[in-house]
């Protein structure tokens, strides 16, 4: 991955773009939704915490309505 070229992942339900961004506090993974332009930047600890979650946690998260 490079800062210039995002990686795109898509299926019939969603499309996201991923890229690594250098910030004052270190590298972050930026996840962007091309459809809405919304994005989030996650640090390594935030990404690691995603691996701690159960499938049920993700199901509950996906049942929530976005703002």
C-alpha positions in Angstrom: 0.0 0.0 0.0 1.2 3.5 -0.7 -0.2 6.9 0.3 -1.0 7.6 -3.4 -3.0 4.6 -4.3 -5.7 3.3 -2.0 -6.6 -0.3 -1.9 -10.3 -0.9 -2.7 -12.3 -3.7 -1.2 -15.9 -4.3 -2.4 -18.8 -6.7 -2.5 -22.5 -6.4 -3.3 -23.1 -4.6 0.0 -20.3 -2.1 0.4 -17.1 -0.6 -1.0 -14.2 0.8 1.1 -10.9 2.4 0.3 -7.9 1.7 2.5 -4.6 3.6 2.8 -1.9 4.2 5.3 -1.6 7.8 6.4 1.4 9.3 8.3 0.3 11.7 11.1 2.1 13.5 13.9 1.2 10.6 16.2 2.4 7.8 13.8 0.8 5.8 11.1 -2.9 5.3 10.8 -5.1 3.1 8.6 -7.6 5.4 6.9 -10.8 3.6 5.9 -13.0 5.7 3.5 -16.4 5.1 2.0 -16.4 6.5 -1.5 -20.2 6.6 -1.7 -20.5 9.0 1.2 -17.0 10.5 1.6 -16.9 9.5 5.3 -13.7 8.2 6.7 -12.0 7.1 9.9 -8.3 6.8 10.8 -7.4 4.0 13.2 -4.2 3.5 15.1 -2.6 0.1 15.5 -4.1 -0.4 19.0 -7.6 0.5 17.7 -7.1 -2.0 14.9 -5.8 -4.7 17.3 -8.9 -4.2 19.5 -11.1 -5.3 16.5 -9.5 -8.7 16.7 -10.7 -9.1 20.3 -14.4 -8.9 19.3 -16.8 -11.8 18.9 -18.9 -12.3 15.8 -21.9 -11.4 17.9 -20.4 -7.9 18.6 -20.1 -7.3 14.9 -23.7 -8.4 14.4 -24.9 -5.9 17.0 -22.7 -3.2 15.5 -24.1 -3.8 12.0 -27.7 -3.6 13.3 -27.1 0.0 14.5 -28.2 2.8 12.1 -25.4 5.1 11.0 -25.8 8.8 11.9 
